[in-house]
Amino acid sequence: MSLRTELLKSVWYAFTSLDTEKSGKVSKSQLKVLSHNLYTVLCIPHDPVALEDHFRDDDDGPVSSQGYMPYLNQYILDKVVDGSFVKEHFHELCWTLTAKKNYHPEGTALPSKDAFRLWCLFNYLSEDSYPLIMVPDEVQYILQKLLAMTHLEVGEMDFGEILSTMSPGLSVWQFLELVASPKILQGISRESLSMAIQDLYEEVIQDVLKQGYLLKKGNLRRTWTERWFILKPSSLCYYVSEECKEQKGSINIDKDCGVEILPDRDGRRCMFCVKTTTKTHEMSASDTKHRQEWVTAIQTAIRLQQSGSRSLHRELQSRRREQREQREQRKAAREQEIQRLAELQNEKERQQKELEHLREAQKRAEEAIQQEQNRHKEQQEEMQRQLAVQLREAEEARASMQAEMQLKEMEATRQRQRILELEQLQDHLQEALAQEIRAHRDEEEYRHAQAKLLMQEEEKLRVLLRMREEQMQYVERAQREKQELQQEMEMKSKELQDAQKQLEDVRENRERADRDVQVQNVSLLNIYTIIQT
């Protein structure tokens, strides 16, 4: 699988996880955000106007995956440089986008980190067709690897029963559900499964052929130090500890390298060395089993370099795919051979049936010929007897025929006269038929006239009904206007009554005020009079 195919699989999940419409299209605003994130995680210089320029004729409308693919290839994937970005960060971005919408685990769910690693493994081993699926052979392979890493016997798991219930291919969500199912987790702790998933992820995705602690002999001080080694197809790196924070060195693996098992010496056991064109690196394992595992893994790395392959699992995947194709071809060939044999058997049975039918037909034909000969002989004898009888009857009939001829001549004269009468009757009938046809034509014309008159009457009726409906609407509108006028008059009458009442109140108040003023004037007059006096 090429780098472009690997990236396309993850981007396909990210695209389909966006809020797509029913037509399968995505808004341009979401594609801008996705493209910006891809630029960032793939370490590509940002091009903020490329998306608008690419979809200039469709600024407002959504974009399908086929419409986004040319932009993705031209402005993003064509600019990707292998090794210039961290693949894990790229896959984590795509996983975050797709898991948020599609991955909703329930019950005994996998941790998010394990689900992400299994998602990466699924993309790596899935078929290069969309929508992405994993065939049963790859599912069985990855499950066997996980169980082997958890030190569970592979024979304890009935893969036949599990794979028999599978469809021709699993989606990634069905695959995650299968790994988290009780059938798989039976007898496996969560910690063991998580460690197995991590080891398998590092082995398949990160191309780690083997990792672990070894004692290494220094090149300068020649002292033995424990280091954490990670073997990949092109390098053997060693670190201070398994956290891999501080790298102490690296041994480049190429086709000219070699690995040898060394005898025990200087109190060191289980020794081996890796020879390059410039140096020999001596190491010591904890036991002979681990030493053999390391030697085999390093030999595998050297073999990959010699064959020009970049990844062991890509090579194994290609072999499994070739084996599946060969198996399918053999299966198809077997089916064709079985079909051909069945056709030959059917043809043989058909020929045997035809042969039996021919034999029976031949037998029936011989019997029919014999019967026909007997019947023909009997017919000849019967014909001779009949000829003798007919000869006598002919002689007798000749005399009677002469008398009949005279009778027939008389009958022929009567028949000619009857024919003349019939011809006259036929002429009368033809004339009557012509009169009937004319009467029928007149009746049809009268019927058409009646139908036309009826249509005119119906049209007048429709006009009258329409006029009646308009009159009814006019009456209803007049009644509504009358009611509205009555309501308005009642409101104005009520307002007039309220105004009259207010006017009476004002008059009463004015009269009361006049009386008060007169009383005050009288009081003032009395006071003035008193003052003067």
Disulfide bonds with the S-S distance in Angstrom:
none
